[in-house]
Each structure stands twice: as structure tokens, then as C-alpha cells.
Amino acid sequence: MNFHTLPIKSINSLKQIMRQYYRELDSANIKKDKKIAWCTSQGPVELLRAMGFLVYFPENHAAMLGTSRKAMDLIPHANAIGYSPDICSYLTSDIGSYLIKQTPLCYTYGISGIPEPDVIVYNNNQCRDVQEWFQFYAHQYKVPVFGIRTPRGIGPVNREVINYITKQLKSLAKDLTSISGKSLNHDTFCEVVSLSRKASDLWKKILYMAINRPSPISFFDTCIHIGPAVVLRGTNSAIQYYKELFKEIKKRKDNNIGVIKSEKFRLYWDGMPIWGKIRWFSETLSIMGASVVSSTYAHSWIFDALDPDNPFESMAIAYTELFTVRDEPSKEDFLMEMIGKFMIDGIIFHNSRTCSNCTNSHYGMPQRVTRKTGIPYLVIDGDLNDLRCFSQEQTLTNLEAFIEILEQKY
């Protein structure tokens, strides 16, 4: 990224497979020769791909709007039709993009625009907002919308919850038959789940190489390279890409090469990325000698439970073990585990203005974790897409003070 951080060479391959992914969607959208499903990023993509759908993810598009800093121009258009500025800025920026027919997909990948859906599927395991977001599009495009409804605040993922989600997934498969024009083939379904699991395992290995000191990869890298784990789960493309990335990061690890020039402190990032400021955070913290080696966000695309021998039930478990679904004690246990494994010196909690579901600093968790571990924390105010909620000057002051605390402690 700059003098203080080591670029990842695999980025060229990433750009290529993402371009291929979007161009395949665009071709199907123009020719109408394949069915297109829209899906939430942590939704049942394996089922959709097994039934022959090409899959588009509005959340990935929304993150692009944040990264390109277009969101602030788009959000007011959604506000004008009644969507509050206090709700998810993924939702409002994406709907704003739709309303004025502007998308970075056109100039980034050379495609005609957003692919029109034949069906829309969501899982509310992330939040309620995806339900309202996807129902808006179902109304606009006049297509069916189906939702997997996941309980919130789950402790241990018990048999009752697993059976409840499994039943919904099986019902969804039947509902999709009339749209896809064919029934679910069990062998194909198992194969797609197997591909998802293989990609997930590779992604996990990549993330866990950050245990090495110095870390060969940072949270800010993973925000970019998470793309295939989100939009290409269940494909060989994701597996091939993560094999290449794994090889590159492992070479760094084996040669003890850190992603930043001088790693003094190892940080954990909890919450959503601030998409429009990823580069700024990366550069600022690297100059301070702080490497963000692990995050709740990147680890949310590790699906250890996926099992091709038991596709429906394993999907139910995998998509219900997510951090966002769990209760406070379960989240706290996860953070404690990450602090130990990754040898964390300090934690940054992102208090996202419009994403309360992915903000974990509201109910005393930072204070409890610090009491148990002695690890200092910093809460940063911001938002995933709306940079009007973020003060770079104030954040820089807070980061400098936080690093001073770490210097005194360590």
C-alpha cells in the first residue's frame, strides 16, 4: 500500500476473478440464458448455486460504494423516500445507487449495470435490515423473496435451533424449484458445499498465519481479499485464488517477513471496516508500528461446520454459529480466544453509527474484556459507509493516545 506496508502480489489475480464473476452475471443479465439470484453475504449461497443460479450479493456492491466514497452522495436519495439516516448505510447507499442508476460496477468491471434478479433470498442472521433491504428490491423487480429467519442472541447452537433452520432450508429448496425449473440434485448440492468448505479452510489458514510475529498479513489486507469468500463460495475459482494467496502469505511467514515495516504492537479490530478509510488506517497504524493482525469481520467467513455429507444441517449450523447471531457471553468468549491465539496487545472497537448489530461496544464488553485480560482498548466512532459519521482528526488524536498507552504498558 505504501512504504510502510508490503503489497500483496496476488491482488492481480483477485481483480481478474472478480471481473470474471461480474461479467458472467452481466452476460446472463443481457442474454437471459441463466437464472440470477440475489443473496445476503452470509446466506444460503450453496443451495442457490446447486440449483443452477448465478448469485449476486448487494452487500458486496454496498462495500464497493463505501470504498469508492460514493455512499455520501447516494444515501440522501434513499433518505428522501423514507429510509432513515440511522439505519444501515449499506442499505441506504445501495438503494440510493439504484434510484439514480449509478454504480461503480460499470467502470470497474466494464459491465452494463446491476444484474436483475429472478429471485431474492436473505438470511437475517446478520441483522433485520437485510430483510427490509431485500424486500424493497423484490417489490421493485416484482420477483419472489424468501427469507431464512434465524433467532438472535443464541448461546450454544442447540438441536432445537439447528432443526428450525434446517427445516427452513429444505422448504426453500422446494420454493426455488419452480423458479429454477429443476429440482435440487443431491450430489450437486454436496459438491457445492464441499467447494465452500475447502475455500473456507484455506481462508482460515491464511488468517491464522497472522499468529506469526511479525504478522505477514493485516486486517486491512483481508478486507480486500475476503471478496472470493463472500461472492464465490461454492466455486473452484475461490479455491484456486486462496491457494495462490496462501502460498504468497506462507512464503512471507516462513521468511519472517511482516506486512508492516516494524511491528511493535499487535491489534485486534472488532466491528465493521470503515470502508472509505481502509488505506488511511493502514498507513496511519503502520507508521505507528501497529499491525492489526486479526478481526471479527474477517473471521466471520470461516465456516468450519460445512459438511458435504450432511449439507442441509451443516449449513444450518455454519450460518447460525456466526458471531453476530450469538449472545454476549459467546461473543466475549470468542474475543478472549482471539486475544490469546494472536497475542493481542490492544483492541480497537468500531462503534458504527448505522450498524448496531456489528457494534460490540454498547453493552460493556470492552470493559469486561479489559478487566479479564488487562488488554487496553479504544472505541472509534465511525460508520461502515457514511463518512459523515467519522472524524479523521479526532480519530488520529485517539489513535496517538492509544499507542502511547501501549508504549507505556509494553
C-alpha positions as CSV (number, residue, x, y, z in Angstrom):
1,M,0.0,0.0,0.0
2,N,2.9,2.4,0.8
3,F,6.4,2.4,2.1
4,H,5.4,1.1,5.4
5,T,3.3,-1.8,4.3
6,L,4.1,-4.8,2.0
7,P,1.7,-5.1,-1.0
8,I,0.2,-8.5,-1.8
9,K,1.1,-9.6,-5.4
10,S,-2.0,-11.9,-5.7
11,I,-4.1,-8.7,-6.0
12,N,-3.8,-9.0,-9.8
13,S,-5.4,-12.5,-9.7
14,L,-8.1,-11.2,-7.4
15,K,-9.0,-8.4,-9.8
16,Q,-9.2,-10.9,-12.6
17,I,-11.5,-13.4,-11.0
18,M,-13.8,-10.7,-9.6
19,R,-14.0,-9.2,-13.2
20,Q,-14.9,-12.7,-14.5
21,Y,-17.6,-13.1,-11.8
22,Y,-19.3,-9.8,-12.6
23,R,-19.0,-10.3,-16.4
24,E,-20.7,-13.7,-16.1
25,L,-23.5,-12.1,-14.2
26,D,-23.7,-9.3,-16.8
27,S,-23.8,-11.8,-19.7
28,A,-26.7,-13.7,-18.1
29,N,-28.5,-10.5,-17.4
30,I,-28.3,-9.5,-21.1
31,K,-28.9,-12.9,-22.7
32,K,-31.4,-14.1,-20.1
33,D,-29.9,-17.6,-20.5
34,K,-29.3,-18.2,-16.8
35,K,-31.3,-17.5,-13.7
36,I,-29.9,-14.9,-11.3
37,A,-30.5,-15.0,-7.5
38,W,-29.7,-12.2,-5.1
39,C,-28.4,-13.4,-1.7
40,T,-27.1,-12.0,1.6
41,S,-23.4,-12.4,2.1
42,Q,-23.9,-15.0,4.9
43,G,-26.9,-16.6,3.3
44,P,-27.5,-20.0,1.7
45,V,-25.5,-19.5,-1.5
46,E,-24.6,-23.2,-1.7
47,L,-28.2,-24.1,-2.2
48,L,-28.7,-21.4,-4.9
49,R,-25.6,-22.5,-6.8
50,A,-26.5,-26.1,-6.6
51,M,-29.8,-25.3,-8.2
52,G,-28.1,-23.5,-11.1
53,F,-28.5,-19.9,-10.1
54,L,-25.8,-17.3,-10.7
55,V,-25.6,-15.3,-7.4
56,Y,-25.3,-11.6,-6.9
57,F,-24.6,-10.0,-3.4
58,P,-25.9,-6.5,-2.8
59,E,-23.7,-6.2,0.3
60,N,-20.5,-6.6,-1.8
61,H,-21.8,-3.8,-4.0
62,A,-22.5,-1.7,-1.0
63,A,-19.0,-2.2,0.3
64,M,-17.7,-1.0,-3.1
65,L,-19.8,2.1,-2.7
66,G,-18.1,2.7,0.7
67,T,-14.6,2.0,-0.6
68,S,-15.1,4.3,-3.6
69,R,-16.5,7.0,-1.2
70,K,-19.7,7.4,-3.4
71,A,-22.0,6.5,-0.5
72,M,-22.4,10.0,0.9
73,D,-23.8,11.2,-2.4
74,L,-26.2,8.2,-2.6
75,I,-27.6,7.9,0.9
76,P,-29.7,11.1,0.7
77,H,-31.7,9.6,-2.2
78,A,-32.8,6.7,0.0
79,N,-33.5,9.1,2.9
80,A,-35.8,11.1,0.5
81,I,-38.1,8.1,0.0
82,G,-38.3,7.4,3.7
83,Y,-35.3,5.3,4.7
84,S,-33.8,6.8,7.9
85,P,-30.2,8.0,8.0
86,D,-30.0,6.0,11.3
87,I,-30.4,2.6,9.6
88,C,-27.7,0.5,7.8
89,S,-25.7,2.7,5.4
90,Y,-25.1,-0.4,3.2
91,L,-28.9,-0.4,2.7
92,T,-29.3,3.4,2.1
93,S,-26.3,3.8,-0.2
94,D,-27.2,0.7,-2.2
95,I,-30.8,1.8,-2.6
96,G,-29.6,5.3,-3.4
97,S,-27.4,3.8,-6.2
98,Y,-30.5,2.0,-7.6
99,L,-32.6,5.1,-7.5
100,I,-30.2,7.3,-9.6
101,K,-28.9,4.4,-11.6
102,Q,-25.2,4.9,-10.7
103,T,-22.8,2.0,-9.9
104,P,-19.1,1.6,-9.8
105,L,-19.5,-1.9,-11.3
106,C,-19.8,-0.3,-14.8
107,Y,-16.4,1.4,-14.8
108,T,-14.7,-1.1,-12.6
109,Y,-15.6,-4.2,-14.5
110,G,-16.9,-2.8,-17.7
111,I,-20.4,-4.3,-17.4
112,S,-23.8,-2.8,-18.2
113,G,-25.1,-2.5,-14.6
114,I,-26.7,-4.3,-11.7
115,P,-28.0,-7.8,-12.8
116,E,-31.7,-8.1,-12.4
117,P,-32.9,-10.9,-10.1
118,D,-35.2,-13.8,-10.8
119,V,-35.4,-14.4,-7.1
120,I,-34.2,-12.8,-3.9
121,V,-33.0,-14.7,-0.8
122,Y,-31.9,-13.4,2.5
123,N,-30.8,-14.8,5.9
124,N,-31.5,-12.3,8.8
125,N,-28.6,-13.9,10.8
126,Q,-26.7,-10.6,10.2
127,C,-29.5,-8.1,11.1
128,R,-33.1,-7.1,10.4
129,D,-32.0,-4.5,7.9
130,V,-31.3,-7.1,5.2
131,Q,-34.9,-8.1,5.3
132,E,-36.2,-4.6,4.6
133,W,-33.4,-4.0,2.1
134,F,-34.2,-7.2,0.0
135,Q,-38.0,-6.7,0.2
136,F,-37.5,-3.3,-1.3
137,Y,-35.9,-4.9,-4.4
138,A,-38.4,-7.7,-4.5
139,H,-41.1,-5.0,-4.9
140,Q,-39.1,-3.0,-7.4
141,Y,-38.3,-6.0,-9.7
142,K,-41.6,-7.9,-8.9
143,V,-39.8,-11.1,-8.1
144,P,-40.3,-13.6,-5.2
145,V,-38.3,-13.0,-2.0
146,F,-37.6,-15.8,0.6
147,G,-36.1,-15.4,4.0
148,I,-34.3,-17.7,6.4
149,R,-35.2,-16.4,9.9
150,T,-32.5,-17.0,12.5
151,P,-33.0,-16.5,16.2
152,R,-30.8,-13.8,17.8
153,G,-28.8,-13.8,20.9
154,I,-28.0,-17.5,20.8
155,G,-25.7,-19.1,23.3
156,P,-24.8,-22.7,22.4
157,V,-26.2,-23.6,19.0
158,N,-28.5,-26.4,20.2
159,R,-30.5,-29.1,18.4
160,E,-33.8,-27.1,18.5
161,V,-32.2,-24.1,16.6
162,I,-30.4,-26.4,14.1
163,N,-33.7,-28.3,13.3
164,Y,-35.5,-25.0,12.9
165,I,-33.0,-23.6,10.4
166,T,-32.7,-26.9,8.6
167,K,-36.4,-27.1,8.1
168,Q,-36.4,-23.6,6.5
169,L,-33.6,-24.5,4.2
170,K,-35.4,-27.6,2.9
171,S,-38.5,-25.6,2.4
172,L,-36.5,-23.0,0.5
173,A,-35.2,-25.7,-1.8
174,K,-38.8,-26.6,-2.8
175,D,-39.7,-23.0,-3.3
176,L,-36.8,-22.4,-5.6
177,T,-37.7,-25.4,-7.8
178,S,-40.4,-23.5,-9.7
179,I,-38.1,-20.6,-10.4
180,S,-35.0,-22.6,-11.4
181,G,-37.0,-25.0,-13.4
182,K,-35.4,-28.0,-11.8
183,S,-35.3,-29.9,-8.6
184,L,-32.3,-29.9,-6.3
185,N,-29.7,-32.6,-7.2
186,H,-28.3,-34.0,-4.0
187,D,-24.9,-34.9,-5.5
188,T,-24.5,-31.4,-6.9
189,F,-25.5,-29.9,-3.6
190,C,-23.0,-31.9,-1.7
191,E,-20.3,-30.9,-4.2
192,V,-21.0,-27.2,-3.9
193,V,-20.9,-27.5,-0.1
194,S,-17.6,-29.3,-0.4
195,L,-16.2,-26.5,-2.5
196,S,-17.4,-23.9,0.0
197,R,-15.8,-25.8,2.9
198,K,-12.5,-26.1,1.0
199,A,-12.4,-22.3,0.3
200,S,-13.3,-21.7,4.0
201,D,-10.5,-23.9,5.2
202,L,-8.0,-22.1,3.0
203,W,-9.3,-18.7,4.2
204,K,-8.9,-19.8,7.8
205,K,-5.3,-21.0,7.2
206,I,-4.5,-17.6,5.6
207,L,-6.0,-15.7,8.6
208,Y,-4.3,-17.8,11.2
209,M,-0.8,-17.2,9.7
210,A,-1.2,-13.8,11.3
211,I,-0.4,-15.6,14.6
212,N,3.2,-15.4,13.4
213,R,5.2,-12.5,14.8
214,P,5.7,-10.4,12.7
215,S,2.3,-10.9,11.1
216,P,2.6,-11.5,7.3
217,I,-0.9,-10.1,6.6
218,S,-3.1,-7.4,8.1
219,F,-6.8,-6.9,8.7
220,F,-6.8,-4.2,6.0
221,D,-5.5,-6.8,3.5
222,T,-8.2,-9.2,4.5
223,C,-10.9,-6.6,3.9
224,I,-9.9,-6.7,0.2
225,H,-9.0,-10.4,-0.2
226,I,-12.2,-11.5,1.5
227,G,-14.0,-11.0,-1.8
228,P,-14.0,-14.6,-3.1
229,A,-15.1,-15.9,0.4
230,V,-18.1,-13.7,0.1
231,V,-19.2,-13.8,-3.6
232,L,-17.5,-17.0,-4.9
233,R,-18.3,-19.5,-2.1
234,G,-19.1,-22.9,-3.7
235,T,-16.9,-22.4,-6.7
236,N,-13.5,-23.6,-7.8
237,S,-12.5,-20.0,-8.5
238,A,-12.4,-19.2,-4.8
239,I,-10.3,-22.3,-4.0
240,Q,-7.8,-21.6,-6.7
241,Y,-7.4,-18.0,-5.6
242,Y,-7.0,-18.8,-2.0
243,K,-4.4,-21.4,-2.9
244,E,-2.4,-18.7,-4.6
245,L,-2.8,-16.2,-1.7
246,F,-2.0,-18.9,0.8
247,K,1.3,-19.7,-1.0
248,E,2.3,-16.0,-1.0
249,I,1.4,-15.3,2.6
250,K,3.1,-18.6,3.8
251,K,6.3,-17.6,2.0
252,R,6.2,-14.4,4.0
253,K,5.6,-16.3,7.2
254,D,8.3,-18.8,6.5
255,N,10.8,-16.0,5.9
256,N,9.6,-14.0,8.9
257,I,8.5,-11.1,6.7
258,G,5.9,-8.8,8.3
259,V,3.2,-6.9,6.5
260,I,4.4,-3.7,8.1
261,K,8.0,-2.4,8.3
262,S,8.3,-2.6,12.1
263,E,5.7,-4.5,14.2
264,K,5.8,-3.1,17.7
265,F,2.1,-3.7,18.7
266,R,-0.4,-6.3,17.6
267,L,-4.0,-5.1,17.5
268,Y,-7.4,-6.7,17.1
269,W,-10.2,-4.9,15.2
270,D,-13.8,-5.6,16.3
271,G,-16.7,-4.5,14.1
272,M,-17.2,-3.5,10.5
273,P,-14.5,-1.9,8.4
274,I,-14.7,1.8,7.7
275,W,-14.6,1.2,4.0
276,G,-13.7,4.6,2.8
277,K,-10.7,4.9,5.2
278,I,-9.1,1.5,5.0
279,R,-6.0,2.9,3.3
280,W,-5.8,5.7,5.8
281,F,-6.0,3.4,8.8
282,S,-3.5,1.0,7.2
283,E,-0.9,3.8,6.6
284,T,-1.5,5.6,9.9
285,L,-1.2,2.5,12.1
286,S,1.8,1.1,10.2
287,I,3.7,4.3,10.7
288,M,2.9,3.9,14.5
289,G,4.3,0.4,14.4
290,A,0.9,-1.2,15.0
291,S,-0.2,-4.2,13.0
292,V,-3.9,-5.2,13.1
293,V,-3.4,-8.9,12.9
294,S,-7.0,-10.2,13.5
295,S,-10.6,-9.2,13.3
296,T,-14.1,-10.3,14.0
297,Y,-15.1,-9.3,10.4
298,A,-12.6,-11.5,8.5
299,H,-13.2,-14.5,10.8
300,S,-17.0,-14.3,10.1
301,W,-16.4,-16.0,6.8
302,I,-14.9,-19.1,8.3
303,F,-17.5,-21.9,8.1
304,D,-16.0,-24.9,9.9
305,A,-19.3,-26.7,10.2
306,L,-19.9,-27.1,6.5
307,D,-20.1,-30.8,5.7
308,P,-20.8,-32.2,2.2
309,D,-22.0,-35.5,3.8
310,N,-24.8,-33.6,5.6
311,P,-25.4,-30.4,3.5
312,F,-28.7,-29.0,4.9
313,E,-27.9,-29.5,8.6
314,S,-24.3,-28.4,8.3
315,M,-25.4,-25.2,6.5
316,A,-27.9,-24.6,9.3
317,I,-25.1,-24.9,11.9
318,A,-22.5,-22.9,9.9
319,Y,-24.8,-19.9,9.3
320,T,-26.0,-19.9,12.9
321,E,-22.6,-20.1,14.6
322,L,-21.8,-16.6,13.3
323,F,-20.5,-14.0,15.8
324,T,-23.4,-11.6,15.0
325,V,-26.0,-14.2,16.0
326,R,-24.6,-15.1,19.4
327,D,-25.2,-13.7,22.9
328,E,-22.8,-11.5,24.8
329,P,-21.1,-14.3,26.7
330,S,-20.4,-16.3,23.5
331,K,-19.0,-13.2,21.8
332,E,-16.9,-12.4,24.8
333,D,-15.5,-16.0,24.8
334,F,-14.6,-15.6,21.1
335,L,-12.7,-12.4,21.7
336,M,-10.9,-13.9,24.7
337,E,-9.8,-16.8,22.5
338,M,-8.6,-14.4,19.7
339,I,-6.6,-12.3,22.2
340,G,-4.7,-15.4,23.3
341,K,-4.1,-17.0,20.0
342,F,-3.0,-13.9,18.2
343,M,-1.0,-12.4,21.1
344,I,-3.0,-9.2,21.0
345,D,-1.7,-6.0,22.7
346,G,-4.7,-3.8,22.2
347,I,-8.3,-3.9,20.8
348,I,-10.0,-1.4,18.6
349,F,-13.8,-1.5,18.8
350,H,-15.5,0.3,15.9
351,N,-18.7,1.9,17.0
352,S,-20.5,2.0,13.7
353,R,-23.3,4.7,13.7
354,T,-25.6,2.7,11.4
355,C,-24.6,-0.9,12.2
356,S,-25.6,-1.7,15.8
357,N,-25.6,-5.4,15.0
358,C,-21.9,-5.4,14.3
359,T,-21.0,-2.9,17.1
360,N,-19.9,-4.6,20.3
361,S,-19.0,-1.7,22.5
362,H,-22.5,-0.8,23.6
363,Y,-23.1,-3.2,26.5
364,G,-19.8,-3.2,28.5
365,M,-17.9,-5.8,26.5
366,P,-14.7,-3.7,26.1
367,Q,-14.6,-3.1,29.9
368,R,-15.2,-6.7,30.7
369,V,-12.6,-8.0,28.4
370,T,-10.0,-5.5,29.7
371,R,-10.8,-6.5,33.3
372,K,-10.2,-10.1,32.5
373,T,-7.1,-9.7,30.3
374,G,-5.5,-6.3,31.1
375,I,-5.5,-5.6,27.4
376,P,-6.2,-1.9,26.7
377,Y,-9.0,-0.9,24.2
378,L,-10.0,2.0,22.1
379,V,-13.5,2.8,20.8
380,I,-13.6,4.5,17.4
381,D,-16.7,6.3,16.3
382,G,-17.5,6.0,12.6
383,D,-19.6,4.0,10.1
384,L,-19.1,1.3,7.5
385,N,-20.1,3.6,4.6
386,D,-21.2,7.1,5.8
387,L,-18.0,9.1,6.4
388,R,-20.0,12.0,7.7
389,C,-20.1,10.0,10.9
390,F,-16.3,9.8,11.0
391,S,-13.8,12.5,12.1
392,Q,-10.3,11.7,10.8
393,E,-8.7,14.4,13.0
394,Q,-10.3,13.2,16.2
395,T,-9.6,9.5,15.3
396,L,-5.9,10.3,14.7
397,T,-5.7,12.0,18.2
398,N,-7.3,9.0,19.8
399,L,-5.0,6.6,18.0
400,E,-1.9,8.5,19.0
401,A,-3.1,8.5,22.7
402,F,-3.9,4.8,22.4
403,I,-0.4,4.0,21.1
404,E,1.1,6.0,23.9
405,I,-0.8,3.8,26.4
406,L,0.6,0.7,24.7
407,E,4.1,2.1,24.7
408,Q,3.9,2.7,28.5
409,K,2.4,-0.8,29.1
410,Y,4.7,-2.8,26.9
